[in-house]
Amino acid sequence: MLQLIQANLSRQVRALELLSSLLEEEFAALMGREPQEVSLLELAVQDLMRQLVAERLQLRRFISTGYPGLERLRDVLAKLPAEAAAKIGSDLADLDRSEQLCAMQADKNRQLALGLYDQSMQLLTHLHQAIQPKRGDVYGKRGRFAKPPQGQASFFSGRL
């Protein structure tokens, strides 16, 4: 059981290292304004996250099967020999470090994506305002140039 737990932790560390590199590639694609590349990378990131969740659930099953009554890996470490506990503790530290790096890179990507979104929306708003006519009575319903409204009612001008 201990070997299964160690293998699971090792896979999680490798997956987080891959996630970190994917997030860095996504950042580069955002900086290069390559939306197709960003979309592809985002799909890969989401798939990798699904796999990480599956690994975490499997680790929980290993713990509940091998060590009944314990739910967390930290609790299991207290029951293990010092040598095995040190190895798993090292893997947990690597896992935590990788998670922190991924979280920081994901936050950078989020901030850049939101900044690009705001910039695009401001440019789009400016362009819409630039092409809209200043007066509201320039075009009619059918897209033709509208006549300005008359100042008096048609009844008083002698027309019926």
N, C-alpha and C positions, 0 to 999 in steps of 0.2 A: 504494500500500500504506500509505503514511504517513497518508493521509486516512482510510482504513478504521480504522486503529488509533486515530486521534484521535476519530473518530465513536463507536467502541466505548467508549473511556474516558468520553466525554461521556455516553453512555447509562447507563453504570455509575454515574456520579456522580448523575445524575437519579434513577435507581432507588434509590440509597441515601438520597437526600433524601426520597423517597416512603416508604421503609422507616422512616426516622426518624419521620415524621409518623404512620404507622400504629402504631408502637410507643408513641408518646405518646397516641394515642387509646385504645390497649389499656390503658395505665396508668390513664387516666381511667375507663374502663369497669370496671377492677378496683377502683378506689377507690369507684365508685358501686355496686359489687356487682351488675353486670349480666352474668350468665353467658352469655346468648344473644349479646350484643354482643361479648363476649370471644371466643367461639367463632368468630363470623364474621370478626373481625379476625385471629384466629390463622390461619384458612384463607387469608386474603388475604396475610398475611406469608409463609406457607409457599410459596404460589404465586410471590410476588415473589422469594423466595430461589431457587427453581428457575430462574427467568428469569435471575437474576444468575449462577448457575452456568453456564448456557448461554452467556451473554456472555463469561465468563472463558475457557471452553473455546474459543470462537470466537477470542478474542484470542490464545490460544496457537497456534491454527492459523495465524492471520495472521503471527505472529512466525516460526513454523517455515517457512512458505512464502516470506515476503519476505526473511528473514535466516537462511539455513540455518546450522546449527551453533550458533545462539544460542537459549536457552530463556527467558531473562528479559527483561523490557522494560528494565530498568536496563542490561543489556548492550547493548541496541539503542541506547540514548541515547548511548552513547560513540561510536557510528559515525555519528550524525546531525549535520547542521550545527547551529550554536549556536542559531539562531532556532527551529528545529523542536524541538530538545532542550529549550529553555526552555518552549515551549508544552506539550509532553508532560509535562515535569517539574511544571509547574503543575497539570495535570490529575491527575497521580499524587498530589500533595500534597492536592488537594481530595478525591480518593478516599480517601486515608488518614484525613483529618480526618472525613469522613462515616462511615467504618467505625468510628472510635473513638466517635463520638457514638451510633451505633446499638448498639455493644457496651455502652456505659454504660447506655443506656435499657433494653436487653434484660436487663441484670443487675438493674436496679431492678424491672422487671416480674417477674422470677423470684423475687426476694426477697419482694415483696408477695404473689405467688401462693402461695409456700410458707408465709408467715405466715398468710394466710387459711385455708390448708389445715390448719395446726396448730391454729388457733383453732376451726375447725369440728370437728375431731376431738376436741378437748378438751371442747367443748360436747356433742357426741354421746355421748362416754364418760360425762360427768356425767349426762346424761339417762337413759342406760341404767342407770347405778347407782342413780338415784333411783327408777325404776319397778320394779326387781327387788326381790322380797321379801327381807327380811333373813334369814329362815329358809328352808332348802332344802326342807322337807317341807310346804309350804303347799298346793301343788297336785299332783294325781296325774297319771297319764299321759294321761287323757282330759280334762284341764282342769277337773276337779271338785276341790272341797276335799278334801284327803287327811286321813285319820285319822292321828294320830301313831302311830308304831310302838309295839307293846306291849313292855314290858320283859322278858317271859318267853316262852318258846317255847310254842306251842299244845299240844304234847303234855303238858306239865306242868300246864296249866290244865284238863285233862280233855276237851278237844275232840280229835276225830280228823280 
